């Protein structure tokens, strides 16, 4: 079974967004900068040194700059083989929206729409994670 491991949401103002989630929920945020597309990591639960949640079932997430052509709020599902999972999505009635994209030091990700039109991301993590 492939599990939900991450969430992603857009922001218009990363400082305002970070302050909101830090104040309202006690999350910590880390700005990754222009080399990572101004992505902001959000730690929502106690995690180990690699950023993996220590509590079973808990997930962390991130925020990206809001752009009309980018995906919106999304969950990320961990898969063992992204190519195989893309085929399964298509065979099950979904639509893969892009070729796998390499995320340096993390793995490969691709976005798809399910049969209900929800946009979802799948991630094949690098083996050393």
N, C-alpha and C positions, 0 to 999 in steps of 0.2 A: 504494500500500500504506500503510495506517495503522499507525504505529509505537507501541510502548510507550514512554512518555516520563516516567513518574512512578510511584511506588508510595505506598501509604498503609497504615498499620497503627495499631491502637488502642493506647492506653497507659492504665494505671491511675494511675501516678504519673509526671508528666512530668519531674520532676527526676531521679528514679531512672533512667528510660528514657534521658534525654539523657546522663547520666554513663556508663551502660552502653555505648551506641553510640560515644560519644567515646573511651572507654577501650579497648574491645574492637577497634574498627575505625578509629579516628582521624577519624570523621565530625565535622562541626561542626553545631550546631543553633541555631536562632533561634526564640524564643518570640514568637508574633504577638499574644497577648493576647485579652481578652474580645471585642473588636470583630470578631475573626476566629475566634471559637469556641474559643479556647485552642489553636489549631492550632500545631504545631511543625514548621518546615521543617528538613529534613535534607540537608546537602550531603555527598555521598558521593564526589565526584570533582571535580577542578579545574574551575572554572566561570568564565564571564565575568561582567562587572558586572551583567548581566541575570539571572544565575542559570542560564544555559544551559551544559550540560557542554561542555568543549572537546574531549573525546575522543569520536569517533564510537562510538555504541552504548552509551555510559554514560548512566545516568539518576540523578537525585536523587529525593528523596521527601519524605514528611512523616508526621506522627503526629497523631491526634485523640484526644480524651477518649473512653474506652471507655464506651459506653452500649448497653444491650441492643437498642434499636431501630435503632441505626446499623449501617452496613455494617462488615464485618470486614476483614481484610487484603485489599487490592485493588491491582490494577494500573490504570494510567490509560493509555488509548489516545488519541492525538491524532487528531482527525477534522477535515475541512475544513468540513463542514456537519452540525451536530448533528441537525437535523430529518431530513435525508436518512438519516443513520446510524441514527437511531431506527427509521425505516421498514425499513431493511435488517435490523436486529436482529430485528424482529418477523417479517418475511418469511422469515428464515432459521431460525425456530423458537425464538428467544430471547424474553424478556419484559422490556420496559422498566418499571422500578420507580417512576419519578418523572418529572415534567416537568422540563425543563432549569432549572437554578438558576444565577443570575448570581453569579460570584465577582468581586468588585470588583477592577478592574485586571488581571484574568487572562483571563476569558472565561466560557463557559457549560459546565456539566457536567451529566451525567445518569448514573444508575446503571441497570444491567440485569443480568439473569441469563442466562447462556448455556444451551445445551441440556443441559449437565451439572450445572446448578445453581450454577455459580461466579458470584459477584457481581463485576462489573467496572464500572469507571467510564470514560466517554468524555468528552473535553474538546475544545471548539472554542475555541481560543485567540483572543484579540483580534488583529486584523491587525497592530498595531504591535509585536508580540513578535518 
